[in-house]
Amino acid sequence: MAEGLAALFPPGLAHLFFSDSGSTAVEVALKMALGFWAARGEARHRILVLDGSYHGDTIGAMSVGARGVFNAAYAPLLFDVGTIPFPGDDDALNALEAACRQRPAALIVEPLVLGAGGMRMYAPDRLSAMAAICARHGVLLIADEVMTGWGRTGTLTACEQAGVVPEIMCLSKGLTGGSLPLAVTLASEAIYDAHYAPDRARMFFHSSSYTANPIACAAAAANLTIWREEPILERIASVAAMQGEWVDRAADWPGVVNTRCLGTIAAFEVEDSRPGYLSTLGPSIKAKCAAAGVLLRPLGNTVYVMPPYCVTADDLAQVYGAIEAAITA
């Protein structure tokens, strides 16, 4: 499985560390980044994050995600980070440039789509610009592709659309086709070399009970065979086209605003006097869709559809029909 991953992903990310979830893949990435600078004897500890991002629910992953109602109770445990504005305009790039002058350890991003933060999408050229700024200042780039990887945005990784190869990349979800818990953190040669030394105190210290367990690895190996032998990207393109058509129709539904689509991800907002994650529209739409046989999980008043790649036109018609009826009601 490791050989298959190394062959599928960029040559600059040939060193792999396995864990069991997206959150732990991010924890591993953060530890790799901090260990890299510690091994070089440089006191670079600060992590930069994008405003509104989400990277998981363990302590390190929560620390580099947006602060809000979901982690307020755990604030005493979370470490401080530097927050960069959402990369929708040059303000974000200017802020990143200024922050990088303070010699942080790394920038962690959700490439192209901030998922749990509301399916907020930004252009590939913004990602490539952020990567260039980090490279210019020697700041490590961590790409959290847990949600965006495995074709979700239309390419194997979202980074591919920006021509970016980060120093560290996190993958999970689609690694086993969503069937079993498994994650991997891919690292560059420089990250690996920083932890490889005769002095065992410099080793990378991380372990958990089910890291790289053989059943999950067998599922991942089977998934890699599918990616090698079946026309997955063509199938993804077909799903993306269907999603685009439904998003165009949804733009005419009452109360629907900000329709958008990237690869197989479609999203929009339903106007609400109290928008955001705690909007009461979310539970209401979810319940009405469930009654119609469709499982949906709106992010407050943000409705999104992110189907498996085996979805059919009839499936999507059922999904969007249920959404339209729920919104109209």
N, C-alpha and C positions, 0 to 999 in steps of 0.2 A: 504494500500500500504506500509506503514511504517513497519507493522508487517511482510508482505511478504518479504521485503528487509532484515529485521533483521534475518529472518529464512534462507534466501538464502546465506547471506554473513557470514564471520567468526564472532563468538560470541564476539570477542574483538572489534568489530566495530558496536555496537548496538545503538549508538546515532546518529541520522540523522538530517541534516539541509537541507531544500529544497531551491533551487533557480531556475533560468530559462535558464542557458546555461553553457557550459564548462568553459568559462572565469569566470563567477561569482562563479562557484563551486571552482575554484582556488583562487579567491579573498577571499572567505569565509575561505578556508583552511589556507591561509597566516594569516588572522586575528585571527583564532583560535590558531595558533602556537604562534604568538606574545602575544596574550592575556593569554595564558597558562603561559608564563614566567613572564609577568607583574603581574599576580595574585600571583605568588610565590615570587615576590619581587626581581627577578633576571634580571639584565640588559643584556639580550641576544636578540639582534635584527637582527643579520646578517643571511641572507638566502643563502644557498649553492645551486648551480644549475649545471647541466651537460652542457658542451660545445655543442652548436648546438641545444639546446632544444627549444621547442615551447609549450607555455601553455595558449595562448589566446591573446586577443587584448584589454582588459581593462588595466588600468595603472599598477596595481600590476602584472597582468599576463604577460604584456610586459616586466616588469622589471626583471622577473625571466626567461625570454626567451632570445634567442640569439639576439644580437644587429646587425642590418643590415639595408638594404634599406627600409624594411617595417616599421621600427620604428625610423629611424634616425631623422625625423622631430620632434619627441616627446621626444628626449633625455633629455631636461631640466626637464621633469616630472618624469623620471624614477629613482628609487633608486638603489644604488650600491649593488652588490651581489658578492659572492665568486664563481668563476667558476672552476669546476673540469673537467679534460679532459674526452673525450668520453671513457666509460669503456671497451675498447677493450683489454687492457693489464694491467700489474701491476702498471704502472705509475699512472693510475687513482686512484687505491686503496691507493697508497702511498700519493698521493696529498690529498685525502679525509682524511686519517689519520692525516696528518699535519694540515689541515684546521680545523678538529674537536677539535684539542688541543686548538684552540682559542675560544672555547665555543660558537659556532654559535647557533642560535635558531633551525634551521631545514635544512634538505636537501630535495629538491623536485625533483622527477625523473619522466620521462616517462618510465615505466617498459618495458624492453626488446626491445622496438622500439621507436626511435626518429622519429616521424611522419613527420611533415612539414619540419623538418631539413634534409629530404632526405631519409626517410624510412631506417635509419641506425639501424641495429639489433645487439644486444649483448646477450651473453649467460646468462641463469638463475643463474649460479654460481657466476657471477659478481654482479648480483642484491643481492643475498643472502650475499655476502661478504660485499657489501656496507651497507646493513642493519645491519650486525653484528658490523661493525665499528661504525655506528651511535649509536647503543645500548650501546656499550662499553663506549662511551663518553657522553651518555645522550642526544644525539641530536635527535630531533623528525624527523621521516621519513614521508614525504607526497608523496603518490603515485597518480600521475595524470593518471587515467585509463579512461579518457574521450574517447580516441580513442582505447585503447587496451582492454577495458573491454567488457563484454557481449559476450565472446567467440571469439573475433576477432583473438586472438593469438592461439586458439585451446582449451583453458580452460576458465572458467567463467571470471577470471581475469588473467592478466599476472603474478601478484604477486604469484598466486597459484603455478606456475611452479617452483618458487624459494623457496617455503615454507615460504614466508614472509607475515606477517600481519603488515602493517604500522600503525602508530598512527592515521593517517588521510588519507582518500581515496576520490578521486573526480570521480564522474560518471555523464555521460549525454548521448548524442547520442542514444545508444541502450536502454536506460532506458524506452523509449516509443516506441521502435522499429523504431525510426527515424521519428515518425509521428507528434509529437508536441513538443514544447520547454519545457524541464524540466531538472533539474539537482539535484544532491544530493551530499552533503559532509558527509561522514561517519566518526565518531570520536570515539576514545577509551573512556573508563570510566574516565581515568585520565584527558583527555581534557575536558570532560563534567564537572567533579567535580571542575576543576579549575575556571570555570565560574559560578558555583552554590554556592551562598552564601547569607546570610541575607542582605549584603550590595549590593544594586541594582547597584551601580557603577561598580561592577565586572561582571555584566551581559554581555552576548554576544550581541553586538549591530550590527544588520544587518537586512535590510528589503528591499524589492522591490515590485512593484505593483502586479506582477503576481506570486509571490512565492507560490508554492504548490497550484496553482489554480485547481479547481475541475475537469475541463475537461481534463487537462494534467494528473492529478493523476488517472483519470479513464482509460486513455490510458495505463499508466504505470501498473496499477493493472491488466488490460487485458493481457499485455505483460508478467507479472509475472505468470499468469495462463498458458500461452503458455509454459514458461520455466518449470513449474511444471509438465505439463501433456503431452507434446510432446517430442519426442526424439531429442532435439535441438543439443546436443553435437555430436550425431551420424551424423546429417545433416551437422554440421560444419566440422566434420572429412572427410566427402565425398567431400565437397567443397575444403578443404585443399589438398586432394589427387589430385583432378583435377588441382588445381593451381600448384602443384608440377610438374605434367606432362608437363604443358604448359611452366613453367619456364625452364625445361630441354630442350624443343624444342627451346625456345627463345635464349638459350646460343649459338646456331649455326647460328643465324641471323647476317647479316653484321653489324659491329659496336657496337654490344651489349656486355657489360662487366658487371662483378660483379652481376650476377643473384643470387637471394636469395628469400627465402620463409619462412614465419613463420605463422602457422595456415592458415587463409584465406587471408593473405597479401602476394602478390607477387610484386617484384620490380627488376629493373635493370637500369643501365645507358646506354645511347647511346653516344658513343665517340664524343666529340666536342672540338674544339680548345679553346673555351671559356666556360668551364663547370660552373655549378652552377645555382642558382635560376633564374638568368636573361638570361640564355642561350636562344637563339632564336629558338633552336630546339623544346622547349616546345610548344610555340604557333603554330608552323608549324605542329607538330604531332597532336596537339589538333584539328586544323582546318581540317586536312585530315581525322581524325577519325570521326569528326562530320559530314562531307560530306558522310561518309559511314554509318551513323546512330548510331554511338557509342559516348557517352559522356565520355570524359576523361579529367583529369586535371593534366598533368605532372608537376612535381616540377623542372622546368628548364629542364635539360637533364636527370632527373630521371623519368622514367616511372613506374607507379605502378597501380596495379589492386586490388581493395578492394571491392568485390561485395557483394550484399545482400545474405543472406543465402538461399534464394529461387532460386538462379541462377541455370540454367540447363547447361548440357554439350553443347547444341546447342548455348545457350547464350554466353558461354565462347569462343566457336569456332568463333562466330561472332566478339567478342571483340578482341581476339588475331589475327584474320585474318585482321582486320582493322589496328591494331598496326603494324603488319608485313609489310603490304602494305605501310603504312605511312613511316616507317623507310626505307624501300627499295627505295621508291620514293625520 
